Amino acid sequence: MSCRAPASSLLFTPDATRLLTVGGDAVTVLDAATRQQLQRLDIPAVIAAALSPRGTYLLTFQRPSKDES
């Protein structure tokens, strides 16, 4: 199954074998060569993501909800 949802941002893992798409309410991990979905992380209101230099940690940024402001 390949990912076809719109993404607000894209990033590659440091070894360039995985592509992460960020958009909607999820971060999706794809195989960079085949674009096959490997993992989907459901994260409400996610707007951006960053990887650690070795690609072992994922940091996500979310829109604050009205209850948090």
N, C-alpha and C positions, 0 to 999 in steps of 0.2 A: 504494500500500500504506500503510495507516495503522498506527500503533503501538498495540498493545493490552496490552503488558507492564506489570505493576505498577511504580510509580515510588516511590522513597524521597524524592525531592525534585524540584521543578520550578523553572525560572527562565526569564525572558524576556530576550531581548537588549535593550539600551538603546533601540533603535528599535521594539521590540515586534513585529517581523515574524517572529521565530523563537522557538520554545519548546524548551527543553532539558529532557529527562527523564533522571533519574539513577536507576539501579536495576539490581540483579543484577550483571552484569559488563559494563555498557555505559552510555555517554552517547548518547542519541539526539537528533538535531536535527530538529524538525518545523517545517513552515510553520504559523505561528500561525493563519492564517485558515482553511486547509483541513485541518489536522492530518495532512497527507501527510508521510511520512518523507523527509527530504532527505539525511541522513547518519547513520551509526551508527559510533561509536568503541568498539571492544571494549577495555575496560579492566578487568582482573581485580580483583575485590573493591572496586570504586568505591562510595563511600558518600555523597559530596557533591561539589559543583562550584561554582565561582564564575567570573564573567566580569569582565574589566577594565572600567573605566568607559566606554570606547568600544566594547566588545564585540569587540575584536580578539584577546584572549588568553583562553584557558580554563585554569583551574587545577582540578585534581581532587585529591580526598583518598581514600586507599585504606586499608582495614584492613591492618595489618601482618601479614605471614605469620609463622608460628612460627619460621622461619629468621632473621628480622630482629629478633626480640626479645632 
